[in-house]
Protein backbone atom coordinates (compact mmCIF):
# COMPACT_ATOMS: atom_id res chain seq x y z
CA UNK A 1 0.00 0.00 0.00
CA UNK A 2 2.81 2.40 0.80
CA UNK A 3 4.33 1.81 -2.66
CA UNK A 4 1.14 3.00 -4.29
CA UNK A 5 1.15 6.19 -2.23
CA UNK A 6 4.75 6.93 -3.18
CA UNK A 7 3.99 6.60 -6.89
CA UNK A 8 1.31 9.31 -6.78
CA UNK A 9 2.14 12.67 -8.28
CA UNK A 10 2.61 15.06 -5.33
CA UNK A 11 1.70 18.08 -7.45
CA UNK A 12 -1.88 16.88 -8.04
CA UNK A 13 -4.15 16.92 -5.01
CA UNK A 14 -7.69 15.57 -4.98
CA UNK A 15 -9.36 19.00 -4.74
CA UNK A 16 -7.55 20.57 -7.68
CA UNK A 17 -9.29 21.02 -11.07
CA UNK A 18 -9.36 18.08 -13.44
CA UNK A 19 -6.71 18.03 -16.14
CA UNK A 20 -7.43 19.53 -19.56
CA UNK A 21 -7.33 16.18 -21.42
CA UNK A 22 -10.17 14.78 -19.33
CA UNK A 23 -12.21 17.97 -19.75
CA UNK A 24 -11.86 17.72 -23.54
CA UNK A 25 -12.91 14.06 -23.49
CA UNK A 26 -16.16 14.91 -21.69
CA UNK A 27 -17.38 18.28 -23.05
CA UNK A 28 -20.81 17.93 -21.43
CA UNK A 29 -19.45 18.47 -17.92
CA UNK A 30 -19.96 21.95 -16.52
CA UNK A 31 -17.10 23.88 -14.98
CA UNK A 32 -16.89 26.74 -12.52
CA UNK A 33 -16.48 30.10 -14.23
CA UNK A 34 -14.09 31.31 -11.52
CA UNK A 35 -11.60 28.46 -11.01
CA UNK A 36 -12.41 26.00 -13.82
CA UNK A 37 -13.22 23.04 -11.57
CA UNK A 38 -15.78 20.51 -12.78
CA UNK A 39 -19.02 20.54 -10.79
CA UNK A 40 -20.03 17.24 -9.20
CA UNK A 41 -23.47 16.02 -10.23
CA UNK A 42 -26.14 18.04 -8.41
CA UNK A 43 -23.69 20.49 -6.81
CA UNK A 44 -24.99 23.97 -6.15
CA UNK A 45 -21.63 25.44 -5.18
CA UNK A 46 -18.08 24.93 -6.44
CA UNK A 47 -16.24 22.76 -3.90
CA UNK A 48 -12.93 24.58 -4.54
CA UNK A 49 -13.74 28.30 -4.54
CA UNK A 50 -17.30 28.28 -3.15
CA UNK A 51 -18.91 30.24 -6.00
CA UNK A 52 -22.62 29.57 -6.48
CA UNK A 53 -23.55 27.79 -9.69
CA UNK A 54 -25.71 30.19 -11.67
CA UNK A 55 -27.02 27.83 -14.35
CA UNK A 56 -27.91 24.75 -12.33
CA UNK A 57 -30.62 22.78 -14.15
CA UNK A 58 -33.81 21.95 -12.23
CA UNK A 59 -33.27 24.55 -9.49
CA UNK A 60 -35.29 27.73 -9.32
CA UNK A 61 -33.28 30.88 -9.80
CA UNK A 62 -34.33 34.41 -8.80
CA UNK A 63 -37.69 34.03 -10.54
CA UNK A 64 -39.79 31.03 -9.59
CA UNK A 65 -40.04 28.70 -12.60
CA UNK A 66 -42.76 26.13 -13.00
CA UNK A 67 -40.82 24.57 -15.85
CA UNK A 68 -38.33 25.76 -18.40
CA UNK A 69 -41.17 26.56 -20.82
CA UNK A 70 -43.42 28.51 -18.45
CA UNK A 71 -41.90 31.39 -16.51
CA UNK A 72 -44.34 32.86 -13.98
CA UNK A 73 -42.51 36.20 -13.83
CA UNK A 74 -42.66 36.63 -17.61
CA UNK A 75 -46.32 35.62 -17.63
CA UNK A 76 -47.10 38.15 -14.89
CA UNK A 77 -45.36 40.96 -16.74
CA UNK A 78 -46.92 40.03 -20.09
CA UNK A 79 -50.45 40.05 -18.66
CA UNK A 80 -49.78 42.95 -16.28
CA UNK A 81 -51.11 41.05 -13.27
CA UNK A 82 -49.99 40.60 -9.69
CA UNK A 83 -49.33 37.10 -8.38
CA UNK A 84 -52.72 36.86 -6.62
CA UNK A 85 -54.63 38.02 -9.70
CA UNK A 86 -52.63 35.62 -11.89
CA UNK A 87 -53.60 32.71 -9.64
CA UNK A 88 -57.25 33.81 -9.77
CA UNK A 89 -57.04 34.09 -13.57
CA UNK A 90 -55.60 30.58 -13.91
CA UNK A 91 -58.26 29.25 -11.53
CA UNK A 92 -60.94 30.94 -13.64
CA UNK A 93 -59.56 29.36 -16.80
CA UNK A 94 -59.57 25.96 -15.11
CA UNK A 95 -63.23 26.43 -14.16
CA UNK A 96 -64.16 27.38 -17.73
CA UNK A 97 -62.37 24.29 -19.05
CA UNK A 98 -64.12 22.13 -16.43
CA UNK A 99 -67.50 23.53 -17.52
CA UNK A 100 -66.73 22.68 -21.14
CA UNK A 101 -65.45 19.18 -20.36
CA UNK A 102 -68.38 18.35 -18.07
CA UNK A 103 -70.70 18.11 -21.04
CA UNK A 104 -68.48 15.53 -22.76
CA UNK A 105 -67.59 13.48 -19.68
CA UNK A 106 -71.17 12.92 -18.50
CA UNK A 107 -73.54 11.60 -21.14
CA UNK A 108 -77.11 12.20 -19.91
CA UNK A 109 -79.71 9.59 -20.79
CA UNK A 110 -82.77 11.14 -19.16
CA UNK A 111 -84.08 14.66 -18.77
CA UNK A 112 -83.20 14.57 -15.07
CA UNK A 113 -79.58 13.62 -15.85
CA UNK A 114 -79.40 16.38 -18.46
CA UNK A 115 -80.61 18.94 -15.90
CA UNK A 116 -78.01 17.76 -13.37
CA UNK A 117 -75.20 18.09 -15.92
CA UNK A 118 -76.38 21.57 -16.90
CA UNK A 119 -76.50 22.63 -13.23
CA UNK A 120 -72.92 21.39 -12.80
CA UNK A 121 -71.87 23.41 -15.83
CA UNK A 122 -73.61 26.51 -14.45
CA UNK A 123 -71.82 26.01 -11.12
CA UNK A 124 -68.44 25.75 -12.88
CA UNK A 125 -69.17 28.91 -14.85
CA UNK A 126 -70.22 30.76 -11.68
CA UNK A 127 -66.96 29.70 -10.06
CA UNK A 128 -65.09 30.99 -13.12
CA UNK A 129 -66.89 34.34 -12.90
CA UNK A 130 -66.07 34.55 -9.19
CA UNK A 131 -62.38 33.80 -9.87
CA UNK A 132 -62.20 36.40 -12.65
CA UNK A 133 -63.87 39.04 -10.43
CA UNK A 134 -61.43 38.19 -7.62
CA UNK A 135 -58.56 38.59 -10.10
CA UNK A 136 -59.81 42.02 -11.13
CA UNK A 137 -60.20 43.10 -7.50
CA UNK A 138 -56.75 41.80 -6.56
CA UNK A 139 -55.02 43.55 -9.47
CA UNK A 140 -52.85 46.41 -8.34
C-alpha positions as CSV (number, residue, x, y, z in Angstrom):
1,X,0.0,0.0,0.0
2,X,2.8,2.4,0.8
3,X,4.3,1.8,-2.7
4,X,1.1,3.0,-4.3
5,X,1.1,6.2,-2.2
6,X,4.8,6.9,-3.2
7,X,4.0,6.6,-6.9
8,X,1.3,9.3,-6.8
9,X,2.1,12.7,-8.3
10,X,2.6,15.1,-5.3
11,X,1.7,18.1,-7.5
12,X,-1.9,16.9,-8.0
13,X,-4.2,16.9,-5.0
14,X,-7.7,15.6,-5.0
15,X,-9.4,19.0,-4.7
16,X,-7.6,20.6,-7.7
17,X,-9.3,21.0,-11.1
18,X,-9.4,18.1,-13.4
19,X,-6.7,18.0,-16.1
20,X,-7.4,19.5,-19.6
21,X,-7.3,16.2,-21.4
22,X,-10.2,14.8,-19.3
23,X,-12.2,18.0,-19.7
24,X,-11.9,17.7,-23.5
25,X,-12.9,14.1,-23.5
26,X,-16.2,14.9,-21.7
27,X,-17.4,18.3,-23.1
28,X,-20.8,17.9,-21.4
29,X,-19.4,18.5,-17.9
30,X,-20.0,21.9,-16.5
31,X,-17.1,23.9,-15.0
32,X,-16.9,26.7,-12.5
33,X,-16.5,30.1,-14.2
34,X,-14.1,31.3,-11.5
35,X,-11.6,28.5,-11.0
36,X,-12.4,26.0,-13.8
37,X,-13.2,23.0,-11.6
38,X,-15.8,20.5,-12.8
39,X,-19.0,20.5,-10.8
40,X,-20.0,17.2,-9.2
41,X,-23.5,16.0,-10.2
42,X,-26.1,18.0,-8.4
43,X,-23.7,20.5,-6.8
44,X,-25.0,24.0,-6.2
45,X,-21.6,25.4,-5.2
46,X,-18.1,24.9,-6.4
47,X,-16.2,22.8,-3.9
48,X,-12.9,24.6,-4.5
49,X,-13.7,28.3,-4.5
50,X,-17.3,28.3,-3.1
51,X,-18.9,30.2,-6.0
52,X,-22.6,29.6,-6.5
53,X,-23.5,27.8,-9.7
54,X,-25.7,30.2,-11.7
55,X,-27.0,27.8,-14.4
56,X,-27.9,24.8,-12.3
57,X,-30.6,22.8,-14.1
58,X,-33.8,22.0,-12.2
59,X,-33.3,24.5,-9.5
60,X,-35.3,27.7,-9.3
61,X,-33.3,30.9,-9.8
62,X,-34.3,34.4,-8.8
63,X,-37.7,34.0,-10.5
64,X,-39.8,31.0,-9.6
65,X,-40.0,28.7,-12.6
66,X,-42.8,26.1,-13.0
67,X,-40.8,24.6,-15.8
68,X,-38.3,25.8,-18.4
69,X,-41.2,26.6,-20.8
70,X,-43.4,28.5,-18.5
71,X,-41.9,31.4,-16.5
72,X,-44.3,32.9,-14.0
73,X,-42.5,36.2,-13.8
74,X,-42.7,36.6,-17.6
75,X,-46.3,35.6,-17.6
76,X,-47.1,38.1,-14.9
77,X,-45.4,41.0,-16.7
78,X,-46.9,40.0,-20.1
79,X,-50.4,40.1,-18.7
80,X,-49.8,42.9,-16.3
81,X,-51.1,41.0,-13.3
82,X,-50.0,40.6,-9.7
83,X,-49.3,37.1,-8.4
84,X,-52.7,36.9,-6.6
85,X,-54.6,38.0,-9.7
86,X,-52.6,35.6,-11.9
87,X,-53.6,32.7,-9.6
88,X,-57.2,33.8,-9.8
89,X,-57.0,34.1,-13.6
90,X,-55.6,30.6,-13.9
91,X,-58.3,29.3,-11.5
92,X,-60.9,30.9,-13.6
93,X,-59.6,29.4,-16.8
94,X,-59.6,26.0,-15.1
95,X,-63.2,26.4,-14.2
96,X,-64.2,27.4,-17.7
97,X,-62.4,24.3,-19.0
98,X,-64.1,22.1,-16.4
99,X,-67.5,23.5,-17.5
100,X,-66.7,22.7,-21.1
101,X,-65.4,19.2,-20.4
102,X,-68.4,18.3,-18.1
103,X,-70.7,18.1,-21.0
104,X,-68.5,15.5,-22.8
105,X,-67.6,13.5,-19.7
106,X,-71.2,12.9,-18.5
107,X,-73.5,11.6,-21.1
108,X,-77.1,12.2,-19.9
109,X,-79.7,9.6,-20.8
110,X,-82.8,11.1,-19.2
111,X,-84.1,14.7,-18.8
112,X,-83.2,14.6,-15.1
113,X,-79.6,13.6,-15.8
114,X,-79.4,16.4,-18.5
115,X,-80.6,18.9,-15.9
116,X,-78.0,17.8,-13.4
117,X,-75.2,18.1,-15.9
118,X,-76.4,21.6,-16.9
119,X,-76.5,22.6,-13.2
120,X,-72.9,21.4,-12.8
121,X,-71.9,23.4,-15.8
122,X,-73.6,26.5,-14.4
123,X,-71.8,26.0,-11.1
124,X,-68.4,25.8,-12.9
125,X,-69.2,28.9,-14.9
126,X,-70.2,30.8,-11.7
127,X,-67.0,29.7,-10.1
128,X,-65.1,31.0,-13.1
129,X,-66.9,34.3,-12.9
130,X,-66.1,34.6,-9.2
131,X,-62.4,33.8,-9.9
132,X,-62.2,36.4,-12.7
133,X,-63.9,39.0,-10.4
134,X,-61.4,38.2,-7.6
135,X,-58.6,38.6,-10.1
136,X,-59.8,42.0,-11.1
137,X,-60.2,43.1,-7.5
138,X,-56.7,41.8,-6.6
139,X,-55.0,43.5,-9.5
140,X,-52.9,46.4,-8.3
